[in-house]
Amino acid sequence: MNNPPKQTRSRWTLLLALPYLALCFPQLYARTTPTLAGFPFFYWYQLAMVIVTSALLGFVYRKLKT
């Protein structure tokens, strides 16, 4: 009888919850100061989270492939 391989959850995938949690509470970042290149904090924080999330996804992907 062939047993299917077990799916194990990796702790690395828990890191993927961090960007979600960082954007779940807009009252923490819904402000205008400090500005960066004329953009209010609200906008550049979200753009920074896109970049951080992409880097984090790449990191977790590499850890799960090894």
Residue frames as qw, qx, qy, qz and C-alpha x, y, z in Angstrom:
[[0.000, 0.890, 0.456, 0.000, 0.00, 0.00, 0.00],
 [0.425, 0.372, 0.004, 0.825, 1.38, 3.38, -1.02],
 [0.273, -0.741, -0.424, 0.444, 1.27, 6.06, 1.67],
 [0.311, 0.849, 0.137, 0.405, 1.04, 9.63, 0.38],
 [0.482, 0.167, -0.349, 0.786, 3.83, 11.92, 1.59],
 [0.289, -0.729, -0.508, 0.356, 3.00, 13.94, 4.68],
 [0.189, 0.759, 0.091, 0.616, 2.60, 17.66, 4.30],
 [0.544, -0.466, -0.390, 0.580, 4.48, 19.40, 7.05],
 [0.047, 0.969, 0.156, 0.187, 4.06, 23.05, 7.83],
 [0.627, 0.177, -0.222, 0.726, 7.21, 25.02, 8.07],
 [0.307, -0.720, -0.336, 0.524, 7.76, 27.76, 10.59],
 [0.278, -0.112, 0.308, 0.903, 9.14, 29.88, 7.79],
 [0.039, -0.525, -0.644, -0.556, 5.62, 30.35, 6.43],
 [0.311, -0.752, -0.494, 0.307, 4.65, 32.14, 9.64],
 [0.313, -0.329, 0.100, 0.885, 6.84, 35.03, 8.49],
 [0.056, 0.333, 0.603, 0.722, 4.32, 35.66, 5.74],
 [0.252, -0.759, -0.600, 0.026, 1.82, 36.86, 8.33],
 [0.392, -0.439, -0.149, 0.795, 4.03, 39.86, 9.23],
 [0.044, 0.064, 0.339, 0.938, 3.18, 42.03, 6.19],
 [0.316, -0.543, -0.679, -0.379, -0.49, 41.23, 6.65],
 [0.467, -0.653, -0.478, 0.356, -0.38, 42.29, 10.28],
 [0.340, -0.245, 0.023, 0.908, 1.62, 45.41, 9.43],
 [0.114, -0.146, -0.403, -0.896, -1.21, 46.58, 7.16],
 [0.293, -0.492, -0.817, -0.074, -4.16, 45.39, 9.24],
 [0.299, -0.731, -0.438, 0.431, -4.20, 48.40, 11.51],
 [0.386, 0.616, 0.211, 0.653, -4.28, 51.58, 9.43],
 [0.333, -0.928, -0.111, -0.127, -4.70, 53.74, 12.53],
 [0.732, -0.477, 0.162, 0.459, -0.99, 53.05, 13.17],
 [0.483, -0.082, 0.409, 0.770, 0.18, 54.48, 9.84],
 [0.176, 0.755, 0.528, 0.346, -2.67, 56.76, 8.71],
 [0.265, -0.832, -0.082, 0.480, -0.82, 60.03, 9.18],
 [0.526, 0.845, 0.008, 0.101, 0.87, 62.58, 7.00],
 [0.051, 0.836, -0.520, 0.169, 4.20, 63.02, 8.77],
 [0.238, -0.605, 0.372, 0.662, 6.98, 62.21, 8.23],
 [0.698, 0.670, 0.031, -0.251, 7.06, 62.83, 4.51],
 [0.615, -0.270, 0.577, 0.465, 9.49, 61.25, 2.09],
 [0.223, 0.035, 0.577, 0.785, 10.14, 63.06, -1.19],
 [0.324, -0.025, -0.112, -0.939, 6.86, 64.92, -0.70],
 [0.596, -0.229, -0.685, -0.350, 4.79, 61.78, -0.12],
 [0.568, -0.543, 0.271, -0.556, 2.90, 61.45, 3.17],
 [0.252, -0.361, 0.872, -0.213, 3.79, 58.60, 5.50],
 [0.757, 0.203, 0.457, -0.421, 0.58, 56.76, 4.64],
 [0.774, 0.586, -0.130, -0.201, 1.63, 56.26, 1.02],
 [0.367, 0.639, -0.669, 0.094, 5.31, 55.52, 1.37],
 [0.475, -0.302, 0.752, -0.344, 4.68, 53.10, 4.23],
 [0.850, 0.274, 0.350, -0.284, 2.42, 51.05, 2.00],
 [0.656, 0.678, -0.329, -0.043, 4.91, 51.17, -0.87],
 [0.022, -0.597, 0.767, -0.233, 7.68, 50.10, 1.50],
 [0.680, -0.101, 0.640, -0.343, 5.51, 47.19, 2.63],
 [0.851, 0.486, -0.021, -0.199, 5.18, 46.04, -1.00],
 [0.432, 0.673, -0.583, 0.143, 8.97, 45.93, -1.27],
 [0.302, -0.428, 0.761, -0.384, 9.40, 44.26, 2.14],
 [0.832, 0.103, 0.402, -0.368, 6.72, 41.69, 1.31],
 [0.781, 0.563, -0.256, -0.093, 8.39, 40.83, -2.00],
 [0.205, 0.607, -0.720, 0.267, 11.73, 40.34, -0.28],
 [0.517, -0.256, 0.680, -0.452, 10.12, 38.25, 2.43],
 [0.897, 0.276, 0.145, -0.313, 8.34, 36.05, -0.10],
 [0.634, 0.607, -0.477, 0.060, 11.62, 35.45, -1.90],
 [0.085, -0.524, 0.752, -0.391, 13.35, 34.61, 1.37],
 [0.707, -0.073, 0.556, -0.431, 10.66, 32.15, 2.46],
 [0.858, 0.446, -0.108, -0.229, 10.57, 30.59, -1.01],
 [0.447, 0.603, -0.640, 0.165, 14.33, 29.94, -0.90],
 [0.303, -0.378, 0.751, -0.448, 14.12, 28.49, 2.60],
 [0.811, 0.104, 0.398, -0.415, 11.31, 26.12, 1.61],
 [0.773, 0.538, -0.296, -0.158, 13.10, 24.96, -1.55],
 [0.267, 0.547, -0.756, 0.241, 16.14, 23.73, 0.41]]
